[in-house]
Amino acid sequence: MEEFDHFEEEGMAELAKTGFVLIAGGLGERLGYSGIKVELPLTMIEEDYTYMKFYALYVKACRDAALRRDPTLDKETFFVPFCLMTSDDTY
């Protein structure tokens, strides 16, 4: 547990330099879904809660954590890059 805490702290210190790429190529046909996989419902607790929303909220949480950790970051201009890689089917 001590080793985990150490590496988590090191990772958290790098949040302001982090970006995310979501590989969103592919359809949900094999899963019995007619749309793209990132539109798949994640839970039935909240309506319209998709994997895309889950990923976006995670990236936002990382941004918020970076802002809390580093007071030199400008809240108005700082962002965490979030890129989507799509295919012809999912564009």
PyMOL Python script that loads the backbone (N, CA, C, O; Angstrom):
from pymol import cmd

cmd.read_pdbstr("""\
ATOM      1  N   MET A   1       0.818  -1.188   0.000  1.00  0.00           N
ATOM      2  CA  MET A   1       0.000   0.000   0.000  1.00  0.00           C
ATOM      3  C   MET A   1       0.868   1.260   0.000  1.00  0.00           C
ATOM      4  O   MET A   1       0.532   2.246  -0.656  1.00  0.00           O
ATOM      5  N   GLU A   2       1.952   1.230   0.713  1.00  0.00           N
ATOM      6  CA  GLU A   2       2.848   2.388   0.766  1.00  0.00           C
ATOM      7  C   GLU A   2       3.434   2.686  -0.612  1.00  0.00           C
ATOM      8  O   GLU A   2       3.566   3.846  -1.002  1.00  0.00           O
ATOM      9  N   GLU A   3       3.787   1.616  -1.353  1.00  0.00           N
ATOM     10  CA  GLU A   3       4.326   1.805  -2.700  1.00  0.00           C
ATOM     11  C   GLU A   3       3.264   2.410  -3.627  1.00  0.00           C
ATOM     12  O   GLU A   3       3.566   3.299  -4.424  1.00  0.00           O
ATOM     13  N   PHE A   4       2.027   1.926  -3.521  1.00  0.00           N
ATOM     14  CA  PHE A   4       0.939   2.474  -4.320  1.00  0.00           C
ATOM     15  C   PHE A   4       0.758   3.963  -4.030  1.00  0.00           C
ATOM     16  O   PHE A   4       0.655   4.772  -4.951  1.00  0.00           O
ATOM     17  N   ASP A   5       0.720   4.319  -2.747  1.00  0.00           N
ATOM     18  CA  ASP A   5       0.546   5.727  -2.358  1.00  0.00           C
ATOM     19  C   ASP A   5       1.660   6.594  -2.936  1.00  0.00           C
ATOM     20  O   ASP A   5       1.418   7.714  -3.387  1.00  0.00           O
ATOM     21  N   HIS A   6       2.879   6.067  -2.919  1.00  0.00           N
ATOM     22  CA  HIS A   6       4.022   6.810  -3.457  1.00  0.00           C
ATOM     23  C   HIS A   6       3.824   7.097  -4.952  1.00  0.00           C
ATOM     24  O   HIS A   6       3.968   8.235  -5.399  1.00  0.00           O
ATOM     25  N   PHE A   7       3.493   6.057  -5.709  1.00  0.00           N
ATOM     26  CA  PHE A   7       3.335   6.242  -7.158  1.00  0.00           C
ATOM     27  C   PHE A   7       2.078   7.037  -7.512  1.00  0.00           C
ATOM     28  O   PHE A   7       2.061   7.753  -8.514  1.00  0.00           O
ATOM     29  N   GLU A   8       1.042   6.919  -6.709  1.00  0.00           N
ATOM     30  CA  GLU A   8      -0.142   7.741  -6.940  1.00  0.00           C
ATOM     31  C   GLU A   8       0.214   9.217  -6.763  1.00  0.00           C
ATOM     32  O   GLU A   8      -0.204  10.053  -7.565  1.00  0.00           O
ATOM     33  N   GLU A   9       0.967   9.538  -5.743  1.00  0.00           N
ATOM     34  CA  GLU A   9       1.379  10.923  -5.508  1.00  0.00           C
ATOM     35  C   GLU A   9       2.239  11.436  -6.667  1.00  0.00           C
ATOM     36  O   GLU A   9       2.070  12.575  -7.104  1.00  0.00           O
ATOM     37  N   GLU A  10       3.147  10.616  -7.159  1.00  0.00           N
ATOM     38  CA  GLU A  10       3.952  11.022  -8.320  1.00  0.00           C
ATOM     39  C   GLU A  10       3.079  11.276  -9.538  1.00  0.00           C
ATOM     40  O   GLU A  10       3.291  12.247 -10.264  1.00  0.00           O
ATOM     41  N   GLY A  11       2.107  10.414  -9.764  1.00  0.00           N
ATOM     42  CA  GLY A  11       1.207  10.581 -10.900  1.00  0.00           C
ATOM     43  C   GLY A  11       0.344  11.829 -10.766  1.00  0.00           C
ATOM     44  O   GLY A  11       0.149  12.564 -11.735  1.00  0.00           O
ATOM     45  N   MET A  12      -0.165  12.062  -9.579  1.00  0.00           N
ATOM     46  CA  MET A  12      -1.000  13.248  -9.346  1.00  0.00           C
ATOM     47  C   MET A  12      -0.218  14.532  -9.606  1.00  0.00           C
ATOM     48  O   MET A  12      -0.786  15.523 -10.064  1.00  0.00           O
ATOM     49  N   ALA A  13       1.062  14.520  -9.319  1.00  0.00           N
ATOM     50  CA  ALA A  13       1.897  15.701  -9.549  1.00  0.00           C
ATOM     51  C   ALA A  13       2.036  16.013 -11.035  1.00  0.00           C
ATOM     52  O   ALA A  13       2.401  17.130 -11.401  1.00  0.00           O
ATOM     53  N   GLU A  14       1.753  15.051 -11.882  1.00  0.00           N
ATOM     54  CA  GLU A  14       1.884  15.227 -13.332  1.00  0.00           C
ATOM     55  C   GLU A  14       0.563  15.547 -14.030  1.00  0.00           C
ATOM     56  O   GLU A  14       0.536  15.670 -15.255  1.00  0.00           O
ATOM     57  N   LEU A  15      -0.522  15.685 -13.286  1.00  0.00           N
ATOM     58  CA  LEU A  15      -1.831  15.903 -13.906  1.00  0.00           C
ATOM     59  C   LEU A  15      -1.867  17.106 -14.837  1.00  0.00           C
ATOM     60  O   LEU A  15      -2.538  17.065 -15.868  1.00  0.00           O
ATOM     61  N   ALA A  16      -1.170  18.156 -14.498  1.00  0.00           N
ATOM     62  CA  ALA A  16      -1.196  19.366 -15.328  1.00  0.00           C
ATOM     63  C   ALA A  16      -0.514  19.143 -16.678  1.00  0.00           C
ATOM     64  O   ALA A  16      -0.624  19.982 -17.572  1.00  0.00           O
ATOM     65  N   LYS A  17       0.182  18.029 -16.830  1.00  0.00           N
ATOM     66  CA  LYS A  17       0.877  17.725 -18.084  1.00  0.00           C
ATOM     67  C   LYS A  17       0.245  16.531 -18.800  1.00  0.00           C
ATOM     68  O   LYS A  17       0.853  15.947 -19.697  1.00  0.00           O
ATOM     69  N   THR A  18      -0.954  16.177 -18.407  1.00  0.00           N
ATOM     70  CA  THR A  18      -1.604  14.965 -18.901  1.00  0.00           C
ATOM     71  C   THR A  18      -2.640  15.281 -19.973  1.00  0.00           C
ATOM     72  O   THR A  18      -3.302  16.318 -19.926  1.00  0.00           O
ATOM     73  N   GLY A  19      -2.770  14.384 -20.928  1.00  0.00           N
ATOM     74  CA  GLY A  19      -3.814  14.444 -21.931  1.00  0.00           C
ATOM     75  C   GLY A  19      -4.388  13.047 -22.107  1.00  0.00           C
ATOM     76  O   GLY A  19      -3.760  12.064 -21.713  1.00  0.00           O
ATOM     77  N   PHE A  20      -5.556  12.952 -22.686  1.00  0.00           N
ATOM     78  CA  PHE A  20      -6.232  11.668 -22.868  1.00  0.00           C
ATOM     79  C   PHE A  20      -6.621  11.485 -24.325  1.00  0.00           C
ATOM     80  O   PHE A  20      -7.007  12.438 -25.002  1.00  0.00           O
ATOM     81  N   VAL A  21      -6.516  10.248 -24.799  1.00  0.00           N
ATOM     82  CA  VAL A  21      -6.961   9.880 -26.140  1.00  0.00           C
ATOM     83  C   VAL A  21      -7.909   8.697 -25.986  1.00  0.00           C
ATOM     84  O   VAL A  21      -7.549   7.677 -25.399  1.00  0.00           O
ATOM     85  N   LEU A  22      -9.108   8.837 -26.511  1.00  0.00           N
ATOM     86  CA  LEU A  22     -10.086   7.762 -26.493  1.00  0.00           C
ATOM     87  C   LEU A  22     -10.158   7.166 -27.890  1.00  0.00           C
ATOM     88  O   LEU A  22     -10.508   7.852 -28.850  1.00  0.00           O
ATOM     89  N   ILE A  23      -9.829   5.898 -27.994  1.00  0.00           N
ATOM     90  CA  ILE A  23      -9.914   5.197 -29.274  1.00  0.00           C
ATOM     91  C   ILE A  23     -11.382   4.832 -29.463  1.00  0.00           C
ATOM     92  O   ILE A  23     -11.871   3.877 -28.859  1.00  0.00           O
ATOM     93  N   ALA A  24     -12.081   5.589 -30.297  1.00  0.00           N
ATOM     94  CA  ALA A  24     -13.533   5.425 -30.446  1.00  0.00           C
ATOM     95  C   ALA A  24     -13.888   4.867 -31.811  1.00  0.00           C
ATOM     96  O   ALA A  24     -14.947   5.182 -32.355  1.00  0.00           O
ATOM     97  N   GLY A  25     -13.030   4.056 -32.359  1.00  0.00           N
ATOM     98  CA  GLY A  25     -13.341   3.464 -33.656  1.00  0.00           C
ATOM     99  C   GLY A  25     -14.082   2.158 -33.471  1.00  0.00           C
ATOM    100  O   GLY A  25     -13.609   1.269 -32.762  1.00  0.00           O
ATOM    101  N   GLY A  26     -15.213   2.034 -34.086  1.00  0.00           N
ATOM    102  CA  GLY A  26     -15.940   0.776 -34.024  1.00  0.00           C
ATOM    103  C   GLY A  26     -17.380   0.959 -33.615  1.00  0.00           C
ATOM    104  O   GLY A  26     -17.749   1.894 -32.903  1.00  0.00           O
ATOM    105  N   LEU A  27     -18.166   0.041 -34.089  1.00  0.00           N
ATOM    106  CA  LEU A  27     -19.589   0.050 -33.784  1.00  0.00           C
ATOM    107  C   LEU A  27     -19.887  -1.005 -32.723  1.00  0.00           C
ATOM    108  O   LEU A  27     -19.066  -1.886 -32.470  1.00  0.00           O
ATOM    109  N   GLY A  28     -21.042  -0.916 -32.116  1.00  0.00           N
ATOM    110  CA  GLY A  28     -21.438  -1.863 -31.077  1.00  0.00           C
ATOM    111  C   GLY A  28     -22.246  -3.029 -31.596  1.00  0.00           C
ATOM    112  O   GLY A  28     -23.012  -3.629 -30.842  1.00  0.00           O
ATOM    113  N   GLU A  29     -22.098  -3.366 -32.863  1.00  0.00           N
ATOM    114  CA  GLU A  29     -22.913  -4.421 -33.476  1.00  0.00           C
ATOM    115  C   GLU A  29     -22.767  -5.762 -32.770  1.00  0.00           C
ATOM    116  O   GLU A  29     -23.763  -6.451 -32.545  1.00  0.00           O
ATOM    117  N   ARG A  30     -21.552  -6.141 -32.421  1.00  0.00           N
ATOM    118  CA  ARG A  30     -21.354  -7.427 -31.746  1.00  0.00           C
ATOM    119  C   ARG A  30     -21.986  -7.448 -30.368  1.00  0.00           C
ATOM    120  O   ARG A  30     -22.234  -8.514 -29.805  1.00  0.00           O
ATOM    121  N   LEU A  31     -22.242  -6.278 -29.831  1.00  0.00           N
ATOM    122  CA  LEU A  31     -22.873  -6.165 -28.511  1.00  0.00           C
ATOM    123  C   LEU A  31     -24.390  -6.011 -28.627  1.00  0.00           C
ATOM    124  O   LEU A  31     -25.085  -5.821 -27.629  1.00  0.00           O
ATOM    125  N   GLY A  32     -24.891  -6.096 -29.862  1.00  0.00           N
ATOM    126  CA  GLY A  32     -26.325  -5.952 -30.081  1.00  0.00           C
ATOM    127  C   GLY A  32     -26.779  -4.503 -30.048  1.00  0.00           C
ATOM    128  O   GLY A  32     -27.948  -4.219 -29.784  1.00  0.00           O
ATOM    129  N   TYR A  33     -25.859  -3.588 -30.316  1.00  0.00           N
ATOM    130  CA  TYR A  33     -26.157  -2.158 -30.283  1.00  0.00           C
ATOM    131  C   TYR A  33     -25.957  -1.608 -31.683  1.00  0.00           C
ATOM    132  O   TYR A  33     -24.980  -1.964 -32.343  1.00  0.00           O
ATOM    133  N   SER A  34     -26.838  -0.765 -32.151  1.00  0.00           N
ATOM    134  CA  SER A  34     -26.765  -0.293 -33.534  1.00  0.00           C
ATOM    135  C   SER A  34     -25.954   0.985 -33.697  1.00  0.00           C
ATOM    136  O   SER A  34     -25.725   1.415 -34.828  1.00  0.00           O
ATOM    137  N   GLY A  35     -25.517   1.599 -32.618  1.00  0.00           N
ATOM    138  CA  GLY A  35     -24.742   2.841 -32.708  1.00  0.00           C
ATOM    139  C   GLY A  35     -23.275   2.611 -32.412  1.00  0.00           C
ATOM    140  O   GLY A  35     -22.800   1.476 -32.371  1.00  0.00           O
ATOM    141  N   ILE A  36     -22.555   3.726 -32.204  1.00  0.00           N
ATOM    142  CA  ILE A  36     -21.140   3.619 -31.866  1.00  0.00           C
ATOM    143  C   ILE A  36     -21.003   3.249 -30.390  1.00  0.00           C
ATOM    144  O   ILE A  36     -21.861   3.579 -29.572  1.00  0.00           O
ATOM    145  N   LYS A  37     -19.900   2.551 -30.063  1.00  0.00           N
ATOM    146  CA  LYS A  37     -19.755   2.007 -28.714  1.00  0.00           C
ATOM    147  C   LYS A  37     -19.721   3.065 -27.620  1.00  0.00           C
ATOM    148  O   LYS A  37     -20.215   2.815 -26.521  1.00  0.00           O
ATOM    149  N   VAL A  38     -19.153   4.240 -27.886  1.00  0.00           N
ATOM    150  CA  VAL A  38     -19.088   5.247 -26.821  1.00  0.00           C
ATOM    151  C   VAL A  38     -20.462   5.816 -26.484  1.00  0.00           C
ATOM    152  O   VAL A  38     -20.603   6.530 -25.491  1.00  0.00           O
ATOM    153  N   GLU A  39     -21.474   5.513 -27.291  1.00  0.00           N
ATOM    154  CA  GLU A  39     -22.846   5.918 -26.967  1.00  0.00           C
ATOM    155  C   GLU A  39     -23.587   4.853 -26.173  1.00  0.00           C
ATOM    156  O   GLU A  39     -24.727   5.070 -25.762  1.00  0.00           O
ATOM    157  N   LEU A  40     -22.953   3.702 -25.951  1.00  0.00           N
ATOM    158  CA  LEU A  40     -23.603   2.644 -25.178  1.00  0.00           C
ATOM    159  C   LEU A  40     -23.967   3.162 -23.795  1.00  0.00           C
ATOM    160  O   LEU A  40     -23.179   3.875 -23.173  1.00  0.00           O
ATOM    161  N   PRO A  41     -25.146   2.813 -23.311  1.00  0.00           N
ATOM    162  CA  PRO A  41     -25.505   3.221 -21.948  1.00  0.00           C
ATOM    163  C   PRO A  41     -24.582   2.530 -20.946  1.00  0.00           C
ATOM    164  O   PRO A  41     -24.303   1.337 -21.062  1.00  0.00           O
ATOM    165  N   LEU A  42     -24.120   3.287 -19.975  1.00  0.00           N
ATOM    166  CA  LEU A  42     -23.226   2.738 -18.960  1.00  0.00           C
ATOM    167  C   LEU A  42     -23.999   2.226 -17.760  1.00  0.00           C
ATOM    168  O   LEU A  42     -23.610   1.239 -17.136  1.00  0.00           O
ATOM    169  N   THR A  43     -25.083   2.892 -17.443  1.00  0.00           N
ATOM    170  CA  THR A  43     -25.874   2.531 -16.275  1.00  0.00           C
ATOM    171  C   THR A  43     -27.320   2.943 -16.496  1.00  0.00           C
ATOM    172  O   THR A  43     -27.613   3.803 -17.326  1.00  0.00           O
ATOM    173  N   MET A  44     -28.178   2.349 -15.779  1.00  0.00           N
ATOM    174  CA  MET A  44     -29.583   2.728 -15.876  1.00  0.00           C
ATOM    175  C   MET A  44     -29.992   3.654 -14.729  1.00  0.00           C
ATOM    176  O   MET A  44     -31.154   4.052 -14.642  1.00  0.00           O
ATOM    177  N   ILE A  45     -29.063   3.994 -13.861  1.00  0.00           N
ATOM    178  CA  ILE A  45     -29.361   4.858 -12.728  1.00  0.00           C
ATOM    179  C   ILE A  45     -29.664   6.276 -13.191  1.00  0.00           C
ATOM    180  O   ILE A  45     -30.555   6.934 -12.654  1.00  0.00           O
ATOM    181  N   GLU A  46     -28.930   6.737 -14.177  1.00  0.00           N
ATOM    182  CA  GLU A  46     -29.132   8.084 -14.705  1.00  0.00           C
ATOM    183  C   GLU A  46     -29.396   7.979 -16.205  1.00  0.00           C
ATOM    184  O   GLU A  46     -28.628   7.338 -16.923  1.00  0.00           O
ATOM    185  N   GLU A  47     -30.446   8.584 -16.673  1.00  0.00           N
ATOM    186  CA  GLU A  47     -30.790   8.532 -18.091  1.00  0.00           C
ATOM    187  C   GLU A  47     -29.702   9.208 -18.925  1.00  0.00           C
ATOM    188  O   GLU A  47     -29.145  10.228 -18.519  1.00  0.00           O
ATOM    189  N   ASP A  48     -29.409   8.642 -20.075  1.00  0.00           N
ATOM    190  CA  ASP A  48     -28.412   9.180 -21.009  1.00  0.00           C
ATOM    191  C   ASP A  48     -26.997   9.199 -20.428  1.00  0.00           C
ATOM    192  O   ASP A  48     -26.194  10.052 -20.808  1.00  0.00           O
ATOM    193  N   TYR A  49     -26.676   8.283 -19.522  1.00  0.00           N
ATOM    194  CA  TYR A  49     -25.322   8.186 -18.973  1.00  0.00           C
ATOM    195  C   TYR A  49     -24.557   7.178 -19.810  1.00  0.00           C
ATOM    196  O   TYR A  49     -24.711   5.969 -19.636  1.00  0.00           O
ATOM    197  N   THR A  50     -23.730   7.677 -20.719  1.00  0.00           N
ATOM    198  CA  THR A  50     -23.010   6.837 -21.667  1.00  0.00           C
ATOM    199  C   THR A  50     -21.535   6.744 -21.290  1.00  0.00           C
ATOM    200  O   THR A  50     -21.063   7.453 -20.401  1.00  0.00           O
ATOM    201  N   TYR A  51     -20.813   5.856 -21.983  1.00  0.00           N
ATOM    202  CA  TYR A  51     -19.367   5.773 -21.789  1.00  0.00           C
ATOM    203  C   TYR A  51     -18.712   7.112 -22.108  1.00  0.00           C
ATOM    204  O   TYR A  51     -17.759   7.509 -21.438  1.00  0.00           O
ATOM    205  N   MET A  52     -19.211   7.810 -23.120  1.00  0.00           N
ATOM    206  CA  MET A  52     -18.643   9.109 -23.477  1.00  0.00           C
ATOM    207  C   MET A  52     -18.757  10.082 -22.308  1.00  0.00           C
ATOM    208  O   MET A  52     -17.805  10.797 -21.994  1.00  0.00           O
ATOM    209  N   LYS A  53     -19.913  10.107 -21.669  1.00  0.00           N
ATOM    210  CA  LYS A  53     -20.096  10.982 -20.512  1.00  0.00           C
ATOM    211  C   LYS A  53     -19.159  10.564 -19.380  1.00  0.00           C
ATOM    212  O   LYS A  53     -18.571  11.420 -18.718  1.00  0.00           O
ATOM    213  N   PHE A  54     -19.014   9.263 -19.151  1.00  0.00           N
ATOM    214  CA  PHE A  54     -18.104   8.748 -18.123  1.00  0.00           C
ATOM    215  C   PHE A  54     -16.679   9.246 -18.376  1.00  0.00           C
ATOM    216  O   PHE A  54     -16.031   9.756 -17.462  1.00  0.00           O
ATOM    217  N   TYR A  55     -16.190   9.102 -19.611  1.00  0.00           N
ATOM    218  CA  TYR A  55     -14.835   9.542 -19.940  1.00  0.00           C
ATOM    219  C   TYR A  55     -14.692  11.053 -19.775  1.00  0.00           C
ATOM    220  O   TYR A  55     -13.701  11.528 -19.219  1.00  0.00           O
ATOM    221  N   ALA A  56     -15.669  11.802 -20.253  1.00  0.00           N
ATOM    222  CA  ALA A  56     -15.601  13.260 -20.158  1.00  0.00           C
ATOM    223  C   ALA A  56     -15.573  13.724 -18.696  1.00  0.00           C
ATOM    224  O   ALA A  56     -14.826  14.638 -18.348  1.00  0.00           O
ATOM    225  N   LEU A  57     -16.380  13.100 -17.854  1.00  0.00           N
ATOM    226  CA  LEU A  57     -16.385  13.477 -16.439  1.00  0.00           C
ATOM    227  C   LEU A  57     -15.070  13.092 -15.758  1.00  0.00           C
ATOM    228  O   LEU A  57     -14.614  13.791 -14.852  1.00  0.00           O
ATOM    229  N   TYR A  58     -14.466  11.994 -16.184  1.00  0.00           N
ATOM    230  CA  TYR A  58     -13.166  11.590 -15.633  1.00  0.00           C
ATOM    231  C   TYR A  58     -12.092  12.623 -15.984  1.00  0.00           C
ATOM    232  O   TYR A  58     -11.298  13.015 -15.130  1.00  0.00           O
ATOM    233  N   VAL A  59     -12.075  13.055 -17.232  1.00  0.00           N
ATOM    234  CA  VAL A  59     -11.102  14.070 -17.659  1.00  0.00           C
ATOM    235  C   VAL A  59     -11.344  15.375 -16.903  1.00  0.00           C
ATOM    236  O   VAL A  59     -10.391  16.037 -16.491  1.00  0.00           O
ATOM    237  N   LYS A  60     -12.596  15.744 -16.722  1.00  0.00           N
ATOM    238  CA  LYS A  60     -12.909  16.953 -15.950  1.00  0.00           C
ATOM    239  C   LYS A  60     -12.424  16.813 -14.512  1.00  0.00           C
ATOM    240  O   LYS A  60     -11.894  17.771 -13.948  1.00  0.00           O
ATOM    241  N   ALA A  61     -12.595  15.644 -13.912  1.00  0.00           N
ATOM    242  CA  ALA A  61     -12.128  15.411 -12.537  1.00  0.00           C
ATOM    243  C   ALA A  61     -10.609  15.545 -12.463  1.00  0.00           C
ATOM    244  O   ALA A  61     -10.083  16.065 -11.479  1.00  0.00           O
ATOM    245  N   CYS A  62      -9.903  15.087 -13.485  1.00  0.00           N
ATOM    246  CA  CYS A  62      -8.449  15.243 -13.519  1.00  0.00           C
ATOM    247  C   CYS A  62      -8.072  16.716 -13.623  1.00  0.00           C
ATOM    248  O   CYS A  62      -7.129  17.162 -12.969  1.00  0.00           O
ATOM    249  N   ARG A  63      -8.798  17.471 -14.435  1.00  0.00           N
ATOM    250  CA  ARG A  63      -8.560  18.913 -14.544  1.00  0.00           C
ATOM    251  C   ARG A  63      -8.778  19.594 -13.198  1.00  0.00           C
ATOM    252  O   ARG A  63      -7.955  20.400 -12.761  1.00  0.00           O
ATOM    253  N   ASP A  64      -9.886  19.268 -12.547  1.00  0.00           N
ATOM    254  CA  ASP A  64     -10.196  19.867 -11.257  1.00  0.00           C
ATOM    255  C   ASP A  64      -9.127  19.530 -10.216  1.00  0.00           C
ATOM    256  O   ASP A  64      -8.742  20.384  -9.417  1.00  0.00           O
ATOM    257  N   ALA A  65      -8.653  18.284 -10.230  1.00  0.00           N
ATOM    258  CA  ALA A  65      -7.606  17.875  -9.291  1.00  0.00           C
ATOM    259  C   ALA A  65      -6.307  18.622  -9.565  1.00  0.00           C
ATOM    260  O   ALA A  65      -5.617  19.031  -8.630  1.00  0.00           O
ATOM    261  N   ALA A  66      -5.970  18.803 -10.831  1.00  0.00           N
ATOM    262  CA  ALA A  66      -4.755  19.549 -11.180  1.00  0.00           C
ATOM    263  C   ALA A  66      -4.855  20.992 -10.702  1.00  0.00           C
ATOM    264  O   ALA A  66      -3.884  21.545 -10.186  1.00  0.00           O
ATOM    265  N   LEU A  67      -6.018  21.601 -10.869  1.00  0.00           N
ATOM    266  CA  LEU A  67      -6.218  22.980 -10.411  1.00  0.00           C
ATOM    267  C   LEU A  67      -6.084  23.091  -8.893  1.00  0.00           C
ATOM    268  O   LEU A  67      -5.538  24.069  -8.383  1.00  0.00           O
ATOM    269  N   ARG A  68      -6.581  22.090  -8.179  1.00  0.00           N
ATOM    270  CA  ARG A  68      -6.465  22.110  -6.713  1.00  0.00           C
ATOM    271  C   ARG A  68      -5.017  21.962  -6.265  1.00  0.00           C
ATOM    272  O   ARG A  68      -4.598  22.563  -5.276  1.00  0.00           O
ATOM    273  N   ARG A  69      -4.257  21.154  -7.002  1.00  0.00           N
ATOM    274  CA  ARG A  69      -2.870  20.875  -6.609  1.00  0.00           C
ATOM    275  C   ARG A  69      -1.911  21.996  -6.966  1.00  0.00           C
ATOM    276  O   ARG A  69      -0.913  22.201  -6.275  1.00  0.00           O
ATOM    277  N   ASP A  70      -2.200  22.722  -8.033  1.00  0.00           N
ATOM    278  CA  ASP A  70      -1.250  23.723  -8.525  1.00  0.00           C
ATOM    279  C   ASP A  70      -1.934  25.091  -8.618  1.00  0.00           C
ATOM    280  O   ASP A  70      -2.650  25.361  -9.583  1.00  0.00           O
ATOM    281  N   PRO A  71      -1.718  25.946  -7.627  1.00  0.00           N
ATOM    282  CA  PRO A  71      -2.374  27.257  -7.620  1.00  0.00           C
ATOM    283  C   PRO A  71      -1.862  28.200  -8.710  1.00  0.00           C
ATOM    284  O   PRO A  71      -2.446  29.263  -8.923  1.00  0.00           O
ATOM    285  N   THR A  72      -0.787  27.834  -9.401  1.00  0.00           N
ATOM    286  CA  THR A  72      -0.287  28.700 -10.472  1.00  0.00           C
ATOM    287  C   THR A  72      -1.066  28.512 -11.769  1.00  0.00           C
ATOM    288  O   THR A  72      -0.930  29.319 -12.689  1.00  0.00           O
ATOM    289  N   LEU A  73      -1.881  27.457 -11.859  1.00  0.00           N
ATOM    290  CA  LEU A  73      -2.679  27.222 -13.071  1.00  0.00           C
ATOM    291  C   LEU A  73      -3.843  28.196 -13.113  1.00  0.00           C
ATOM    292  O   LEU A  73      -4.491  28.452 -12.098  1.00  0.00           O
ATOM    293  N   ASP A  74      -4.099  28.730 -14.283  1.00  0.00           N
ATOM    294  CA  ASP A  74      -5.204  29.670 -14.467  1.00  0.00           C
ATOM    295  C   ASP A  74      -6.499  28.895 -14.720  1.00  0.00           C
ATOM    296  O   ASP A  74      -6.627  28.185 -15.718  1.00  0.00           O
ATOM    297  N   LYS A  75      -7.437  29.042 -13.818  1.00  0.00           N
ATOM    298  CA  LYS A  75      -8.704  28.314 -13.910  1.00  0.00           C
ATOM    299  C   LYS A  75      -9.450  28.605 -15.206  1.00  0.00           C
ATOM    300  O   LYS A  75     -10.168  27.742 -15.711  1.00  0.00           O
ATOM    301  N   GLU A  76      -9.291  29.794 -15.743  1.00  0.00           N
ATOM    302  CA  GLU A  76     -10.020  30.197 -16.955  1.00  0.00           C
ATOM    303  C   GLU A  76      -9.412  29.614 -18.237  1.00  0.00           C
ATOM    304  O   GLU A  76     -10.126  29.419 -19.221  1.00  0.00           O
ATOM    305  N   THR A  77      -8.113  29.335 -18.238  1.00  0.00           N
ATOM    306  CA  THR A  77      -7.473  28.903 -19.484  1.00  0.00           C
ATOM    307  C   THR A  77      -6.914  27.483 -19.445  1.00  0.00           C
ATOM    308  O   THR A  77      -6.657  26.898 -20.497  1.00  0.00           O
ATOM    309  N   PHE A  78      -6.723  26.922 -18.259  1.00  0.00           N
ATOM    310  CA  PHE A  78      -6.141  25.580 -18.165  1.00  0.00           C
ATOM    311  C   PHE A  78      -7.158  24.523 -18.599  1.00  0.00           C
ATOM    312  O   PHE A  78      -8.327  24.578 -18.217  1.00  0.00           O
ATOM    313  N   PHE A  79      -6.702  23.572 -19.391  1.00  0.00           N
ATOM    314  CA  PHE A  79      -7.553  22.460 -19.791  1.00  0.00           C
ATOM    315  C   PHE A  79      -6.706  21.202 -19.927  1.00  0.00           C
ATOM    316  O   PHE A  79      -5.491  21.271 -20.116  1.00  0.00           O
ATOM    317  N   VAL A  80      -7.354  20.073 -19.829  1.00  0.00           N
ATOM    318  CA  VAL A  80      -6.709  18.782 -20.061  1.00  0.00           C
ATOM    319  C   VAL A  80      -7.144  18.324 -21.443  1.00  0.00           C
ATOM    320  O   VAL A  80      -8.340  18.145 -21.676  1.00  0.00           O
ATOM    321  N   PRO A  81      -6.209  18.129 -22.366  1.00  0.00           N
ATOM    322  CA  PRO A  81      -6.595  17.696 -23.713  1.00  0.00           C
ATOM    323  C   PRO A  81      -7.313  16.345 -23.687  1.00  0.00           C
ATOM    324  O   PRO A  81      -6.890  15.409 -23.009  1.00  0.00           O
ATOM    325  N   PHE A  82      -8.399  16.273 -24.438  1.00  0.00           N
ATOM    326  CA  PHE A  82      -9.191  15.049 -24.554  1.00  0.00           C
ATOM    327  C   PHE A  82      -9.489  14.859 -26.034  1.00  0.00           C
ATOM    328  O   PHE A  82     -10.316  15.574 -26.601  1.00  0.00           O
ATOM    329  N   CYS A  83      -8.827  13.913 -26.652  1.00  0.00           N
ATOM    330  CA  CYS A  83      -8.951  13.694 -28.094  1.00  0.00           C
ATOM    331  C   CYS A  83      -9.693  12.390 -28.356  1.00  0.00           C
ATOM    332  O   CYS A  83      -9.561  11.418 -27.612  1.00  0.00           O
ATOM    333  N   LEU A  84     -10.468  12.392 -29.418  1.00  0.00           N
ATOM    334  CA  LEU A  84     -11.186  11.190 -29.843  1.00  0.00           C
ATOM    335  C   LEU A  84     -10.618  10.720 -31.173  1.00  0.00           C
ATOM    336  O   LEU A  84     -10.536  11.490 -32.130  1.00  0.00           O
ATOM    337  N   MET A  85     -10.230   9.467 -31.226  1.00  0.00           N
ATOM    338  CA  MET A  85      -9.785   8.867 -32.483  1.00  0.00           C
ATOM    339  C   MET A  85     -10.963   8.080 -33.033  1.00  0.00           C
ATOM    340  O   MET A  85     -11.449   7.145 -32.396  1.00  0.00           O
ATOM    341  N   THR A  86     -11.414   8.460 -34.208  1.00  0.00           N
ATOM    342  CA  THR A  86     -12.591   7.820 -34.798  1.00  0.00           C
ATOM    343  C   THR A  86     -12.227   7.076 -36.073  1.00  0.00           C
ATOM    344  O   THR A  86     -11.146   7.254 -36.633  1.00  0.00           O
ATOM    345  N   SER A  87     -13.141   6.252 -36.509  1.00  0.00           N
ATOM    346  CA  SER A  87     -13.008   5.562 -37.788  1.00  0.00           C
ATOM    347  C   SER A  87     -14.034   6.160 -38.745  1.00  0.00           C
ATOM    348  O   SER A  87     -14.813   7.032 -38.361  1.00  0.00           O
ATOM    349  N   ASP A  88     -14.033   5.693 -39.978  1.00  0.00           N
ATOM    350  CA  ASP A  88     -15.041   6.165 -40.933  1.00  0.00           C
ATOM    351  C   ASP A  88     -16.461   5.862 -40.430  1.00  0.00           C
ATOM    352  O   ASP A  88     -17.382   6.646 -40.658  1.00  0.00           O
ATOM    353  N   ASP A  89     -16.631   4.726 -39.750  1.00  0.00           N
ATOM    354  CA  ASP A  89     -17.961   4.351 -39.246  1.00  0.00           C
ATOM    355  C   ASP A  89     -18.414   5.209 -38.074  1.00  0.00           C
ATOM    356  O   ASP A  89     -19.614   5.388 -37.866  1.00  0.00           O
ATOM    357  N   THR A  90     -17.477   5.735 -37.312  1.00  0.00           N
ATOM    358  CA  THR A  90     -17.858   6.434 -36.080  1.00  0.00           C
ATOM    359  C   THR A  90     -17.662   7.944 -36.143  1.00  0.00           C
ATOM    360  O   THR A  90     -17.949   8.641 -35.170  1.00  0.00           O
ATOM    361  N   TYR A  91     -17.183   8.457 -37.265  1.00  0.00           N
ATOM    362  CA  TYR A  91     -16.877   9.879 -37.352  1.00  0.00           C
ATOM    363  C   TYR A  91     -18.060  10.755 -37.096  1.00  0.00           C
ATOM    364  O   TYR A  91     -17.942  11.979 -37.139  1.00  0.00           O
TER     365      TYR A  91
END
""", "prot")
cmd.dss("prot")
cmd.show_as("cartoon", "prot")
cmd.util.cbc("prot")
cmd.orient("prot")
